[in-house]
Amino acid sequence: MKLKCSLLRAFVLTAGISFATLSGAFALEASALFDADTYKELKEKGYVERSFFGKEKFNLSLYPDSPLGRMAKDNWPANKDNPTFVVEEAYLISKKELGNGNYAKTTIEYASKVLRSVSKLEGIYYYSNSEKKDAVLYKNAYCIASHNDETRVDDDTSGSAEGLVKYCILDDHTFGRARYTLHYNERPDEISANFVNIDSLKLGPIKGIEPGNLYITLVVSDCGDDMLVYLVTQAKTPALKIIKSTIYDSFSSRLAAIYKWFCSEFKK
């Protein structure tokens, strides 16, 4: 019996090491994805944020210097006026913390399934700065058959997400109910998702965000012992200084809520 137990422990240990090895088989080097100062800040704090409002010229600076990171940088169409508001965030989190040491989950394959699980966004909470309390961010969240067919369909989480285009409805606490197009790309070491609004969005008492003027992009990169999560929101909004802080608070808290949700899915 002792021999069997010893063999079982050896097998479990070997399996764990194998998963850890596989999880790093297609990994990026985090230090090579950023300039030295940004990487230092990211390692020290685990989180870095930059934002821009009403600038004619700006450069995204927190995207990982990787194929999908560079694609995220160029998501906003070159033929459109520059976005009025931009907020970008980068998180570097240990896989041990992210998946409670479960290397079977801390993979791009699993992250891909999470980013395609749109229905699981339903009911997540965020901090509403206007109400000064936590509130449900998305009252409803689900995929639909097409951009003009709102029939609810299941999340598509099988296989690779490379080149996948889906459509969904998000009923936002502030912006209201709207359809979005979702564009996915996947590599062995990265997964990205890009949400673009199909419908107009409410923005309080002023003119809202017109169709195609809100881009929310996520890039998840496997960095060996860590996972890098990059999020950026770009929006064409009224360039009024009186709403600058309101818009920043609104989008920043949403990105934080999405990141928190993403991490929570690895602990289930």
C-alpha positions as CSV (number, residue, x, y, z in Angstrom):
1,M,0.0,0.0,0.0
2,K,2.9,2.4,0.9
3,L,4.5,1.6,-2.4
4,K,1.2,2.4,-4.3
5,C,0.8,5.7,-2.4
6,S,4.4,6.6,-3.2
7,L,3.9,5.9,-6.9
8,L,0.7,7.9,-6.8
9,R,2.4,10.9,-5.3
10,A,5.2,10.6,-7.8
11,F,2.7,10.5,-10.6
12,V,0.8,13.6,-9.3
13,L,4.1,15.5,-8.9
14,T,5.3,14.5,-12.4
15,A,1.9,15.5,-13.9
16,G,2.1,18.9,-12.2
17,I,5.6,19.5,-13.4
18,S,4.5,18.5,-16.9
19,F,1.7,21.0,-16.9
20,A,4.0,23.7,-15.6
21,T,6.5,22.8,-18.4
22,L,3.7,22.8,-21.1
23,S,2.3,26.1,-19.8
24,G,5.7,27.7,-20.5
25,A,6.4,25.9,-23.7
26,F,4.8,28.8,-25.7
27,A,5.7,31.7,-23.5
28,L,6.7,35.3,-24.0
29,E,9.4,37.0,-22.0
30,A,7.6,39.8,-20.1
31,S,10.7,42.0,-19.8
32,A,11.0,42.0,-23.6
33,L,7.4,43.2,-24.1
34,F,7.9,46.7,-22.5
35,D,10.5,49.4,-22.2
36,A,12.7,49.1,-19.1
37,D,10.8,51.7,-17.0
38,T,7.4,50.3,-17.7
39,Y,8.5,46.8,-17.0
40,K,10.0,47.9,-13.7
41,E,6.8,49.6,-12.6
42,L,4.8,46.6,-13.7
43,K,6.9,44.2,-11.7
44,E,6.9,46.5,-8.6
45,K,3.2,47.3,-8.6
46,G,1.6,44.5,-10.7
47,Y,-0.4,47.2,-12.5
48,V,0.1,50.2,-14.7
49,E,-2.4,52.6,-16.2
50,R,-2.3,55.5,-18.7
51,S,-5.1,57.7,-20.0
52,F,-5.6,60.5,-22.6
53,F,-8.5,62.9,-23.1
54,G,-9.0,65.3,-25.9
55,K,-5.5,65.1,-27.4
56,E,-4.9,65.4,-31.1
57,K,-1.9,63.1,-30.9
58,F,-1.2,60.3,-28.4
59,N,0.6,57.0,-28.4
60,L,-0.6,53.9,-26.7
61,S,2.3,52.9,-24.5
62,L,1.3,49.9,-22.4
63,Y,0.5,47.3,-25.1
64,P,2.8,44.3,-25.1
65,D,5.3,44.4,-28.0
66,S,4.0,41.1,-29.4
67,P,2.0,40.2,-32.5
68,L,-1.4,40.5,-30.8
69,G,-0.3,43.5,-28.7
70,R,0.8,45.4,-31.8
71,M,-2.5,44.4,-33.4
72,A,-4.4,45.9,-30.4
73,K,-2.4,49.1,-30.9
74,D,-3.7,49.4,-34.4
75,N,-7.3,48.4,-33.8
76,W,-8.7,51.9,-34.0
77,P,-9.3,52.5,-37.8
78,A,-6.8,54.8,-39.4
79,N,-9.6,56.5,-41.5
80,K,-11.5,57.6,-38.4
81,D,-10.9,60.7,-36.3
82,N,-8.8,59.9,-33.3
83,P,-10.6,58.7,-30.2
84,T,-11.4,61.5,-27.7
85,F,-10.8,59.3,-24.7
86,V,-8.3,56.5,-24.2
87,V,-7.5,54.5,-21.0
88,E,-5.1,51.5,-21.1
89,E,-4.1,49.2,-18.3
90,A,-1.6,46.4,-18.0
91,Y,-1.6,43.7,-15.2
92,L,1.1,41.2,-14.5
93,I,-0.1,38.4,-12.3
94,S,1.6,35.2,-11.1
95,K,0.0,32.0,-12.4
96,K,0.1,30.6,-8.8
97,E,-2.1,33.5,-7.7
98,L,-4.3,33.4,-10.9
99,G,-5.1,29.7,-10.9
100,N,-4.3,28.7,-7.3
101,G,-1.4,26.6,-8.6
102,N,-3.6,24.7,-11.1
103,Y,-1.3,24.7,-14.2
104,A,-4.1,23.0,-16.2
105,K,-6.0,26.3,-16.1
106,T,-3.2,28.9,-16.4
107,T,-2.9,28.4,-20.2
108,I,-3.8,30.5,-23.2
109,E,-6.3,27.7,-24.2
110,Y,-8.2,28.2,-21.0
111,A,-7.9,32.0,-21.2
112,S,-9.4,31.8,-24.7
113,K,-12.4,29.9,-23.3
114,V,-12.8,32.6,-20.6
115,L,-12.8,35.5,-23.1
116,R,-15.4,33.8,-25.2
117,S,-17.7,33.1,-22.2
118,V,-19.7,36.3,-22.8
119,S,-22.7,35.0,-20.8
120,K,-20.5,34.8,-17.7
121,L,-20.2,38.6,-17.7
122,E,-23.8,38.8,-16.8
123,G,-24.3,40.0,-13.2
124,I,-20.7,41.0,-12.5
125,Y,-20.2,44.1,-10.3
126,Y,-18.2,47.3,-10.8
127,Y,-17.8,50.4,-8.7
128,S,-20.2,53.1,-9.9
129,N,-18.5,56.4,-9.1
130,S,-21.7,58.4,-9.8
131,E,-23.6,56.3,-7.2
132,K,-20.6,55.8,-4.9
133,K,-21.3,52.1,-4.5
134,D,-20.9,48.7,-6.2
135,A,-23.5,48.0,-8.9
136,V,-24.2,45.3,-11.4
137,L,-22.3,46.2,-14.6
138,Y,-24.1,44.1,-17.1
139,K,-27.7,43.3,-16.3
140,N,-27.7,41.0,-19.4
141,A,-24.8,39.6,-21.4
142,Y,-25.1,36.9,-24.1
143,C,-24.1,36.1,-27.7
144,I,-26.6,36.5,-30.5
145,A,-26.9,34.8,-33.9
146,S,-25.7,37.8,-36.0
147,H,-25.5,41.6,-36.1
148,N,-29.1,41.8,-37.2
149,D,-30.5,38.6,-35.5
150,E,-30.8,38.9,-31.8
151,T,-31.6,35.3,-31.2
152,R,-29.7,34.2,-28.1
153,V,-27.0,31.5,-28.8
154,D,-24.6,29.7,-26.6
155,D,-21.0,30.9,-26.1
156,D,-18.7,29.4,-28.6
157,T,-15.7,28.1,-26.6
158,S,-14.6,25.1,-28.5
159,G,-11.3,25.0,-30.5
160,S,-9.2,28.0,-31.3
161,A,-10.5,31.5,-31.4
162,E,-8.2,32.6,-34.2
163,G,-10.2,34.7,-36.7
164,L,-13.5,34.2,-34.9
165,V,-16.2,36.9,-35.2
166,K,-19.2,36.8,-32.9
167,Y,-21.9,39.2,-31.9
168,C,-23.3,39.9,-28.4
169,I,-25.6,42.1,-26.4
170,L,-24.4,43.8,-23.3
171,D,-27.0,45.6,-21.1
172,D,-24.7,48.1,-19.4
173,H,-25.6,49.8,-16.1
174,T,-24.9,53.3,-17.5
175,F,-24.7,53.0,-21.3
176,G,-27.8,50.9,-21.7
177,R,-28.5,47.9,-24.0
178,A,-26.4,47.6,-27.1
179,R,-25.1,45.1,-29.6
180,Y,-21.4,44.5,-30.1
181,T,-19.2,42.8,-32.7
182,L,-16.4,40.7,-31.2
183,H,-13.2,39.9,-33.1
184,Y,-10.9,37.2,-31.7
185,N,-7.3,36.3,-32.5
186,E,-5.3,33.5,-30.9
187,R,-1.7,32.3,-31.0
188,P,-0.1,29.6,-28.8
189,D,1.2,32.3,-26.5
190,E,-1.6,34.9,-26.7
191,I,-5.3,35.5,-27.1
192,S,-7.1,38.8,-27.9
193,A,-10.7,40.0,-28.0
194,N,-12.0,43.2,-29.4
195,F,-15.5,44.6,-28.7
196,V,-16.9,47.3,-31.0
197,N,-20.4,48.8,-30.4
198,I,-23.0,48.4,-33.2
199,D,-25.6,50.5,-31.5
200,S,-25.4,54.0,-30.0
201,L,-24.6,54.2,-26.3
202,K,-26.1,56.6,-23.7
203,L,-23.7,59.0,-22.0
204,G,-25.8,60.8,-19.4
205,P,-27.6,64.0,-20.5
206,I,-25.2,64.7,-23.4
207,K,-24.9,63.1,-26.8
208,G,-23.8,59.5,-26.6
209,I,-21.3,57.4,-28.3
210,E,-22.2,56.7,-31.9
211,P,-22.0,53.2,-33.5
212,G,-18.5,52.1,-34.1
213,N,-17.0,54.7,-31.8
214,L,-16.2,52.5,-28.8
215,Y,-13.4,49.9,-28.9
216,I,-12.6,47.7,-25.9
217,T,-9.7,45.4,-26.4
218,L,-8.1,42.7,-24.2
219,V,-4.9,40.9,-24.8
220,V,-3.7,38.0,-22.6
221,S,-0.1,36.8,-23.0
222,D,1.6,33.8,-21.5
223,C,4.8,35.0,-19.8
224,G,6.0,31.7,-18.3
225,D,5.4,32.0,-14.6
226,D,3.1,35.0,-15.1
227,M,0.1,36.1,-17.2
228,L,0.0,39.5,-18.7
229,V,-3.4,41.1,-19.2
230,Y,-3.6,44.3,-21.3
231,L,-6.9,46.2,-21.6
232,V,-7.6,49.3,-23.6
233,T,-10.7,51.4,-24.1
234,Q,-10.8,53.9,-27.0
235,A,-13.9,56.0,-27.5
236,K,-15.0,59.0,-29.6
237,T,-17.0,61.1,-27.1
238,P,-17.8,64.8,-26.8
239,A,-14.6,66.6,-25.9
240,L,-16.0,68.5,-23.0
241,K,-13.6,69.0,-20.1
242,I,-16.5,69.0,-17.6
243,I,-17.1,65.3,-18.3
244,K,-13.4,64.3,-18.4
245,S,-13.3,62.9,-14.9
246,T,-16.8,61.3,-15.3
247,I,-15.7,59.4,-18.5
248,Y,-12.4,58.4,-17.0
249,D,-14.1,57.0,-13.8
250,S,-16.7,55.2,-15.9
251,F,-14.3,53.4,-18.3
252,S,-11.5,52.8,-15.7
253,S,-13.9,51.1,-13.3
254,R,-15.2,49.0,-16.1
255,L,-11.8,47.7,-17.2
256,A,-11.0,47.0,-13.5
257,A,-14.3,45.0,-13.3
258,I,-13.5,43.0,-16.4
259,Y,-10.0,42.2,-15.2
260,K,-11.4,41.1,-11.8
261,W,-13.9,38.9,-13.6
262,F,-11.3,37.4,-15.9
263,C,-9.1,36.4,-12.9
264,S,-12.1,35.0,-11.0
265,E,-12.9,32.6,-13.8
266,F,-9.5,30.8,-13.2
267,K,-10.5,30.0,-9.6
268,K,-13.6,28.1,-10.5
